[in-house]
């Protein structure tokens, strides 16, 4: 995984992939930038053009740096932990330091 090889330690997964939906078609995720060497990242991870079409085609989902703003006031990590009506919700934390391919 390019995030791990670039030094990313944590990814947070959200969206229908982590709900009770029977057949999710994609996922939404954000990744912590601390310790990441941007020169080792797959350039697709930083391509947000055309509604992130290249990310969706490559990874079957969308991945954002955790500190990037998802809306006017919330970084993605915070945004993913809130429902559209403002209630707190859970997301899945993946510890890439423990992940073995």
C-alpha positions, 0 to 999 in steps of 0.5 A: 500500500502506497500510504504505508510505504510513504510512512503513513501510520494511520488511516481512518475509514468511513462511509458505507464500507463501515456501515450495515450496508450489505454491498458497499460500492466504495469507501471514504477514508482519511490518512494522518500526514505525520511522518509521511514522505510526500515524495513516496506517495502515489500521486493519485492520492493527491489528485482531487480533480474531477470529483476524485475520479482517479482515486476512485478508479485506482483505489475504489474509494476516496482518500483525503489527508486527515487535516484537509478541510471537508467543509468550511470548518471541519477537517476530514478526521472530524467530519467523518465522525459526525453524521449529517445531522450533527451527531457523533458516530464511529469510524474505523481506525487502521493502524498501518504499523501493524499491517502486514501484506 
